[in-house]
Amino acid sequence: MKRNPPVMNAALLVAVLLAVCAVGCTVGPGYRRPTAPVPDTWKGEGPWQTAAPKDAIPKGAWWQIFHDAELDRLEHELLQANQSLAAAQDRLSQARSQARIASAGYFPTLSADPSAQRQAVSSNRAFSGGELPPFTQNNFTVPFSVSYELDLFGRVRRNLEAANASLQGSAADLENVHLVLTAELAADYFNLRELDREAGVVRQSVEIQQKGLDLVNHRHEGGVANGLEVAQQAALLDSTATQLQLVLQQRAQNEHAIAVLTGKSASAFSVAEAPFDAAPPAIPTGVPSEILERRPDVATSERQMAFKNAQVGLALTAFYPHITLGGTGGYESRDIATLISAPSAMWSLGGDLLQPILNGGRNRANLAASRAAYDESIANYRESVLVAFQQVEDGLSGLALLNQAAKTQQAAVADSRRALDIANSRYVGGVTTYLDVITAQSTLLNNERLATQLLGQQMVTSVFLVKALGGAWDASEIQREQVRPALVQAVQP
């Protein structure tokens, strides 16, 4: 009769054991995502027309919606070298390995423990029949042991379910780190560009005020202006030069922050100054219910609920029998030459059933703690949803209000320029004192700086709105992060 090869026999045994597990029950609650309050529409409206399909946020590289080549370059460097992102990727790899460890519970464990021993026996050993001669003997063994847990009540399945939920949570957490870091870089970048423009405004004011000082000095030399007017203009010029240094100091800090985000030393990194004339892009917001699928931090909270639910099931399995099948086999002989032979064979088969009876209430307390942890995860999930809606509404209302503020501030800048021209004309005509000119110069500088700052706030708020919407990510992307038991594991160490 033809016999199956050993590998086929092992595979058949594994398949039978898996079938036995399949007929077992899985104790504990099945997981269903709890509900969370979701509004039908957004309360706020952005200062733009409804975005067309072609204006959709780019998948993954959401920052491309701003159409800034320098920002694209910096974001690419962040993805390649940011250390916090690398650490999050390593945490995902750890979680994937932990899930593989959990899946190993579906398969038997096989181990070998060969040994060789040479022993001298004393002639003075205890023996009731008189003296015995000493002797020396060898003992060679090649034992194998196999152990397998029958997962009749789902302990192994729940353990893998929990590990997969944790794995998917780590995948969502990686995406959240990715979103947070890229948004932080974009915000720092637009702050830096706003400061570039603001520095230009202050430099221009320095030039205007220097011309004013030259004028009042010339008039003072001619006996038309007095020393007080010269001192007032000089004080304004010095104050404005100080403001320029403070703006450049803020710019340096943003530049250093960008260096760290892109994985570079701040000492060897720089971003050249560049003109900044941007406008907030049209951002497709979608409907509020999409937030539950687009926000990676919400997905992390949801997967944490699934993990805690599986932990409840694991706590319940402690109340049921723990059944393990085991066996040993191998060879034992005094002579290594006859070790691998039929007369030297040995084997044993058996099973073990562990049924908890009294445990001082430990299992009951573990179950209560697991259920409380699950309830806590529900509260955390619902809180994360509420925070997500708040952040989107903050972005929408913020952009709408900033848009109106920017329009009125541009009018204020135009009015300030006209007021400065009038003040200069009146002073040269001898109608008024130079104090009116100084006041007009200060007002123009303040209004131009505020207009520039409002533009920067608009761009940063746009960044944070995209972040609040989850970028272009979707929770379905983490579903592929799942470990399933495979027969090949049965023959892996």
C-alpha positions as CSV (number, residue, x, y, z in Angstrom):
1,M,0.0,0.0,0.0
2,K,1.3,3.4,-0.9
3,R,1.9,5.6,2.1
4,N,1.6,9.4,2.3
5,P,4.9,11.3,2.7
6,P,5.6,12.8,6.2
7,V,5.0,16.4,4.9
8,M,1.5,15.5,3.6
9,N,0.7,13.8,6.9
10,A,1.7,16.9,8.8
11,A,-0.4,19.1,6.6
12,L,-3.4,16.7,6.9
13,L,-3.0,16.8,10.7
14,V,-2.9,20.6,10.8
15,A,-6.0,20.8,8.5
16,V,-7.9,18.4,10.9
17,L,-6.9,20.4,13.9
18,L,-8.1,23.6,12.3
19,A,-11.4,22.0,11.4
20,V,-11.8,21.0,15.1
21,C,-11.2,24.6,16.1
22,A,-13.7,25.8,13.5
23,V,-16.5,23.9,15.1
24,G,-15.8,25.6,18.5
25,C,-17.7,28.6,19.7
26,T,-16.2,32.1,20.3
27,V,-17.4,33.4,23.6
28,G,-17.9,37.1,24.2
29,P,-19.6,40.0,22.4
30,G,-19.3,40.5,18.6
31,Y,-18.0,43.9,17.7
32,R,-20.2,46.6,16.2
33,R,-19.1,50.2,15.9
34,P,-21.1,52.3,18.4
35,T,-23.0,55.3,17.1
36,A,-21.8,58.8,17.5
37,P,-23.6,62.1,17.0
38,V,-23.2,63.3,13.4
39,P,-24.7,66.5,12.0
40,D,-26.4,66.5,8.6
41,T,-24.6,69.6,7.2
42,W,-21.7,71.9,8.2
43,K,-22.7,75.0,10.0
44,G,-19.9,77.2,8.6
45,E,-19.3,78.1,5.0
46,G,-15.9,78.8,3.5
47,P,-15.2,82.0,1.4
48,W,-15.2,80.1,-1.9
49,Q,-17.4,78.6,-4.5
50,T,-18.2,74.9,-4.3
51,A,-15.1,72.9,-5.4
52,A,-15.3,71.1,-8.7
53,P,-14.4,67.4,-8.9
54,K,-11.0,68.4,-10.4
55,D,-10.3,70.4,-7.2
56,A,-10.4,67.3,-5.0
57,I,-7.7,67.0,-2.4
58,P,-4.8,65.0,-4.0
59,K,-4.6,61.5,-2.6
60,G,-1.8,61.2,-0.1
61,A,0.0,64.4,-1.1
62,W,-2.8,66.7,0.1
63,W,-0.4,69.7,0.2
64,Q,-0.4,69.8,-3.6
65,I,-3.7,71.6,-3.4
66,F,-1.7,74.8,-2.6
67,H,0.4,74.5,-5.9
68,D,3.6,75.6,-4.3
69,A,6.7,73.8,-5.6
70,E,8.9,74.7,-2.6
71,L,6.3,73.3,-0.2
72,D,6.1,70.1,-2.3
73,R,9.9,69.7,-2.1
74,L,10.0,70.2,1.7
75,E,7.1,67.7,2.2
76,H,8.9,65.1,0.1
77,E,12.0,65.6,2.3
78,L,9.9,65.2,5.4
79,L,8.5,61.9,4.1
80,Q,12.0,60.6,3.5
81,A,13.8,61.7,6.6
82,N,11.5,62.7,9.5
83,Q,12.4,60.7,12.6
84,S,9.0,60.8,14.2
85,L,7.4,59.3,11.1
86,A,10.1,56.6,11.0
87,A,9.4,55.8,14.6
88,A,5.6,55.5,13.8
89,Q,6.5,53.1,10.9
90,D,8.6,51.0,13.3
91,R,5.6,50.8,15.7
92,L,3.5,49.5,12.8
93,S,6.1,46.9,12.1
94,Q,6.0,45.8,15.7
95,A,2.2,45.6,15.7
96,R,2.3,43.5,12.6
97,S,4.8,41.1,14.2
98,Q,2.7,40.9,17.3
99,A,-0.3,39.9,15.2
100,R,1.8,37.2,13.6
101,I,2.7,36.0,17.0
102,A,-1.0,35.8,17.9
103,S,-1.8,33.8,14.7
104,A,0.8,31.2,15.7
105,G,-1.7,30.0,18.4
106,Y,-3.6,28.3,15.6
107,F,-0.9,25.8,15.1
108,P,0.8,23.0,17.1
109,T,4.3,23.6,18.6
110,L,7.0,21.0,17.9
111,S,10.3,21.0,19.7
112,A,13.3,18.7,19.9
113,D,15.7,18.3,22.9
114,P,18.5,15.8,22.0
115,S,20.9,14.9,24.7
116,A,23.9,12.7,25.3
117,Q,25.1,11.6,28.8
118,R,27.9,9.4,30.1
119,Q,27.5,8.4,33.8
120,A,29.7,6.6,36.3
121,V,27.7,4.7,39.0
122,S,29.2,4.3,42.5
123,S,29.7,0.8,43.9
124,N,28.7,2.3,47.3
125,R,25.3,3.3,46.2
126,A,22.4,2.3,48.4
127,F,21.3,-1.3,47.8
128,S,19.8,-3.8,50.3
129,G,21.2,-6.9,48.7
130,G,24.9,-6.1,49.5
131,E,27.7,-4.6,47.5
132,L,27.4,-3.9,43.8
133,P,30.3,-3.3,41.3
134,P,30.7,0.2,39.9
135,F,29.9,0.7,36.2
136,T,29.8,3.4,33.5
137,Q,27.0,3.8,31.1
138,N,26.0,6.0,28.2
139,N,22.5,7.4,27.5
140,F,21.6,9.0,24.2
141,T,18.1,10.5,23.6
142,V,16.5,12.3,20.7
143,P,13.0,13.3,22.0
144,F,10.4,15.3,20.2
145,S,7.4,16.9,21.9
146,V,4.2,18.4,20.3
147,S,1.6,20.5,22.0
148,Y,-1.7,21.9,20.6
149,E,-4.4,24.0,22.3
150,L,-8.0,23.1,21.2
151,D,-9.5,26.5,20.7
152,L,-13.1,25.4,21.5
153,F,-14.1,28.6,23.2
154,G,-12.2,31.1,21.0
155,R,-9.3,32.2,23.2
156,V,-6.9,32.0,20.3
157,R,-9.4,33.6,17.9
158,R,-10.1,36.4,20.3
159,N,-6.3,36.9,20.8
160,L,-5.8,37.3,17.0
161,E,-8.8,39.5,16.7
162,A,-7.4,41.8,19.4
163,A,-3.9,41.8,17.7
164,N,-5.4,42.6,14.3
165,A,-7.4,45.5,15.8
166,S,-4.2,46.8,17.4
167,L,-2.4,46.4,14.1
168,Q,-5.0,48.4,12.3
169,G,-5.0,51.0,15.0
170,S,-1.2,51.3,14.6
171,A,-1.7,51.7,10.8
172,A,-4.2,54.5,11.4
173,D,-1.9,56.1,14.0
174,L,0.9,56.1,11.4
175,E,-1.4,57.9,9.0
176,N,-2.3,60.4,11.8
177,V,1.4,61.0,12.5
178,H,1.9,61.5,8.7
179,L,-1.0,64.0,8.6
180,V,0.0,65.9,11.7
181,L,3.6,66.3,10.6
182,T,2.9,67.3,7.0
183,A,0.3,69.8,8.3
184,E,2.8,71.2,10.8
185,L,5.4,71.6,8.1
186,A,2.9,73.4,5.8
187,A,1.8,75.7,8.6
188,D,5.5,76.5,9.5
189,Y,6.2,77.1,5.8
190,F,3.3,79.5,5.3
191,N,4.2,81.3,8.5
192,L,7.8,81.6,7.2
193,R,6.5,83.0,3.8
194,E,4.2,85.5,5.7
195,L,7.3,86.6,7.7
196,D,9.2,87.0,4.4
197,R,6.5,89.3,3.2
198,E,6.2,91.1,6.5
199,A,10.0,91.7,6.5
200,G,9.6,93.2,3.1
201,V,6.9,95.5,4.4
202,V,9.0,96.6,7.3
203,R,12.1,97.2,5.1
204,Q,9.9,99.4,2.8
205,S,8.8,101.3,5.9
206,V,12.4,101.8,6.9
207,E,13.1,103.2,3.5
208,I,10.1,105.6,3.7
209,Q,11.1,106.7,7.2
210,Q,14.7,107.2,6.2
211,K,13.6,109.5,3.5
212,G,11.4,111.3,6.0
213,L,14.4,111.7,8.3
214,D,16.4,113.0,5.4
215,L,13.7,115.5,4.7
216,V,13.2,116.8,8.2
217,N,17.0,117.0,8.7
218,H,17.3,119.1,5.5
219,R,14.5,121.4,6.7
220,H,16.1,121.6,10.1
221,E,19.4,122.7,8.6
222,G,17.4,125.3,6.7
223,G,15.8,126.5,9.9
224,V,12.3,125.4,8.9
225,A,12.0,122.3,11.2
226,N,13.0,122.0,14.8
227,G,15.1,119.5,16.7
228,L,12.1,117.8,18.2
229,E,10.8,116.8,14.8
230,V,14.2,115.4,13.9
231,A,14.3,113.3,17.2
232,Q,10.7,112.1,16.7
233,Q,11.5,110.8,13.2
234,A,14.8,109.3,14.2
235,A,13.0,107.4,17.1
236,L,10.4,106.1,14.7
237,L,13.1,104.9,12.3
238,D,15.0,103.1,15.0
239,S,11.9,101.5,16.4
240,T,10.9,100.2,12.9
241,A,14.5,98.8,12.4
242,T,14.0,97.0,15.7
243,Q,10.8,95.5,14.5
244,L,12.6,94.2,11.4
245,Q,15.0,92.3,13.6
246,L,12.2,90.8,15.6
247,V,10.5,89.6,12.4
248,L,13.7,88.0,11.1
249,Q,14.1,86.3,14.5
250,Q,10.6,84.8,14.2
251,R,11.5,83.7,10.7
252,A,14.7,82.0,11.9
253,Q,12.6,80.0,14.4
254,N,10.2,78.8,11.7
255,E,13.2,77.9,9.5
256,H,14.7,75.8,12.3
257,A,11.4,74.0,12.9
258,I,11.2,73.1,9.2
259,A,14.7,71.8,9.5
260,V,13.8,69.3,12.2
261,L,10.6,68.2,10.4
262,T,12.7,67.4,7.3
263,G,15.3,65.5,9.3
264,K,18.1,68.0,9.0
265,S,20.3,69.9,11.4
266,A,19.1,73.5,11.9
267,S,22.7,74.6,11.7
268,A,23.0,73.4,8.1
269,F,19.6,74.2,6.8
270,S,18.1,77.3,5.2
271,V,15.1,78.4,3.1
272,A,15.7,81.3,0.8
273,E,13.4,84.3,1.1
274,A,10.7,84.4,-1.6
275,P,7.7,86.6,-2.6
276,F,4.5,85.5,-1.0
277,D,1.3,86.2,-2.9
278,A,-1.1,83.3,-2.3
279,A,-4.8,82.8,-1.7
280,P,-6.6,80.0,0.2
281,P,-7.6,77.2,-2.2
282,A,-11.1,75.8,-2.7
283,I,-11.2,72.9,-0.2
284,P,-13.9,70.2,-0.8
285,T,-15.4,69.5,2.6
286,G,-17.9,66.8,1.8
287,V,-20.6,65.8,4.3
288,P,-20.0,65.5,8.0
289,S,-20.5,61.7,8.1
290,E,-17.4,61.3,5.9
291,I,-15.3,62.5,8.8
292,L,-15.8,59.1,10.5
293,E,-13.9,57.5,7.6
294,R,-11.4,60.3,6.7
295,R,-9.9,61.1,10.0
296,P,-7.0,58.8,11.0
297,D,-7.2,59.7,14.6
298,V,-11.0,58.8,14.7
299,A,-10.0,55.5,13.0
300,T,-7.5,54.9,15.7
301,S,-10.1,55.4,18.4
302,E,-12.5,53.1,16.5
303,R,-9.9,50.4,16.3
304,Q,-9.2,50.8,20.0
305,M,-12.8,50.0,20.6
306,A,-12.5,46.8,18.6
307,F,-9.4,45.9,20.5
308,K,-11.1,46.4,23.9
309,N,-14.1,44.4,22.7
310,A,-11.9,41.5,21.9
311,Q,-10.3,41.8,25.3
312,V,-13.8,41.3,26.8
313,G,-14.0,38.1,24.9
314,L,-10.6,37.0,26.1
315,A,-11.6,37.7,29.7
316,L,-14.7,35.5,29.2
317,T,-12.6,32.6,27.9
318,A,-11.0,32.4,31.3
319,F,-14.2,30.9,32.7
320,Y,-14.1,28.0,30.2
321,P,-11.9,24.9,30.1
322,H,-8.4,25.2,28.6
323,I,-7.8,22.0,26.6
324,T,-4.3,21.1,25.4
325,L,-3.3,18.0,23.5
326,G,0.3,16.8,23.8
327,G,2.7,14.0,22.9
328,T,6.3,13.0,22.9
329,G,8.3,10.7,20.8
330,G,11.8,9.9,19.7
331,Y,14.6,7.5,20.4
332,E,16.7,6.5,23.4
333,S,19.6,4.1,23.6
334,R,22.8,3.3,25.5
335,D,24.7,3.0,22.3
336,I,24.7,5.8,19.7
337,A,25.0,3.2,17.0
338,T,21.5,1.7,17.8
339,L,19.9,5.1,18.6
340,I,17.9,5.5,15.4
341,S,16.3,2.1,15.3
342,A,12.9,0.6,16.0
343,P,13.8,-1.0,19.4
344,S,15.0,2.5,20.6
345,A,11.7,4.2,19.8
346,M,9.6,5.8,22.5
347,W,6.3,7.8,22.5
348,S,3.5,9.0,24.6
349,L,0.2,10.8,23.9
350,G,-2.1,12.7,26.3
351,G,-4.3,15.6,27.0
352,D,-4.7,18.2,29.6
353,L,-7.9,20.0,30.7
354,L,-7.7,23.0,33.0
355,Q,-11.1,24.1,34.3
356,P,-11.1,27.2,36.6
357,I,-13.2,26.6,39.7
358,L,-12.1,29.0,42.5
359,N,-9.7,31.8,41.8
360,G,-10.5,34.4,44.4
361,G,-12.7,36.4,42.0
362,R,-9.7,37.2,39.8
363,N,-11.4,36.1,36.5
364,R,-14.6,38.0,37.4
365,A,-12.6,41.1,38.2
366,N,-10.7,40.8,35.0
367,L,-14.0,40.6,33.1
368,A,-15.4,43.7,34.8
369,A,-12.2,45.6,34.1
370,S,-12.3,44.6,30.4
371,R,-15.9,45.8,30.1
372,A,-15.1,49.1,31.8
373,A,-12.1,49.6,29.5
374,Y,-14.4,48.9,26.5
375,D,-16.9,51.5,27.8
376,E,-14.1,54.0,28.2
377,S,-13.0,53.4,24.6
378,I,-16.6,54.2,23.5
379,A,-16.5,57.5,25.3
380,N,-13.1,58.3,23.9
381,Y,-14.3,57.5,20.4
382,R,-17.3,59.7,20.7
383,E,-15.2,62.5,22.1
384,S,-12.7,62.2,19.1
385,V,-15.7,62.5,16.7
386,L,-16.9,65.7,18.5
387,V,-13.5,67.2,18.4
388,A,-13.2,66.4,14.7
389,F,-16.4,68.2,14.0
390,Q,-15.3,71.2,16.1
391,Q,-12.0,71.5,14.2
392,V,-13.7,71.5,10.9
393,E,-16.2,74.1,12.0
394,D,-13.3,76.2,13.4
395,G,-11.6,76.0,10.0
396,L,-14.7,76.9,8.1
397,S,-15.8,79.8,10.3
398,G,-12.2,81.0,10.7
399,L,-11.6,81.2,6.9
400,A,-14.9,83.0,6.4
401,L,-14.1,85.6,9.0
402,L,-10.5,86.0,8.0
403,N,-11.6,86.6,4.4
404,Q,-13.9,89.4,5.5
405,A,-11.1,90.8,7.7
406,A,-8.6,90.7,4.9
407,K,-10.9,92.7,2.6
408,T,-11.5,95.4,5.1
409,Q,-7.8,95.5,6.0
410,Q,-6.8,96.0,2.4
411,A,-9.1,99.0,2.4
412,A,-7.4,100.2,5.6
413,V,-4.0,100.0,3.9
414,A,-5.2,102.0,1.0
415,D,-6.6,104.6,3.3
416,S,-3.4,104.8,5.3
417,R,-1.3,105.4,2.2
418,R,-3.6,108.2,1.2
419,A,-3.4,109.7,4.7
420,L,0.4,109.6,4.6
421,D,0.4,111.4,1.2
422,I,-1.9,114.1,2.6
423,A,0.2,114.4,5.8
424,N,3.4,114.9,3.8
425,S,1.8,117.5,1.6
426,R,0.4,119.4,4.5
427,Y,3.7,119.3,6.3
428,V,5.7,120.5,3.3
429,G,3.1,123.2,2.8
430,G,3.5,124.3,6.4
431,V,-0.1,123.6,7.4
432,T,0.7,121.0,10.1
433,T,3.5,119.7,12.3
434,Y,5.7,116.7,11.5
435,L,3.9,114.8,14.2
436,D,1.0,114.1,11.7
437,V,3.5,112.6,9.2
438,I,5.0,110.4,11.9
439,T,1.6,109.2,13.0
440,A,0.6,108.5,9.4
441,Q,3.8,106.5,8.8
442,S,3.2,104.4,12.0
443,T,-0.4,103.7,11.0
444,L,0.6,102.6,7.5
445,L,3.2,100.3,8.8
446,N,0.8,98.7,11.3
447,N,-1.9,98.3,8.7
448,E,0.4,96.7,6.1
449,R,1.8,94.3,8.7
450,L,-1.7,93.3,9.8
451,A,-2.8,92.7,6.2
452,T,0.2,90.5,5.7
453,Q,-0.4,88.6,8.9
454,L,-4.1,88.1,7.9
455,L,-2.9,86.5,4.6
456,G,-0.6,84.2,6.6
457,Q,-3.5,83.2,9.0
458,Q,-5.7,82.5,6.0
459,M,-3.1,80.0,4.5
460,V,-2.4,78.4,7.9
461,T,-6.1,78.0,8.6
462,S,-6.6,76.4,5.2
463,V,-3.9,73.9,6.2
464,F,-5.6,73.1,9.4
465,L,-8.9,72.7,7.7
466,V,-7.5,70.1,5.3
467,K,-6.0,68.4,8.4
468,A,-9.3,68.5,10.2
469,L,-10.9,66.9,7.2
470,G,-8.3,64.1,7.3
471,G,-6.5,65.1,4.1
472,A,-7.5,62.7,1.4
473,W,-7.1,59.6,3.5
474,D,-9.8,56.9,3.9
475,A,-10.2,54.4,6.7
476,S,-10.6,51.6,4.1
477,E,-6.8,51.8,3.6
478,I,-6.1,50.1,7.0
479,Q,-8.2,47.0,6.2
480,R,-5.3,45.4,4.3
481,E,-3.4,45.4,7.6
482,Q,-4.7,42.1,8.8
483,V,-2.9,38.9,9.7
484,R,-4.5,35.6,8.9
485,P,-3.2,32.1,9.9
486,A,-1.5,30.3,7.0
487,L,-0.7,26.6,6.8
488,V,2.9,27.5,6.0
489,Q,3.3,28.6,9.6
490,A,2.9,25.0,10.7
491,V,6.4,24.3,9.4
492,Q,8.1,27.5,10.5
493,P,10.3,27.9,13.5
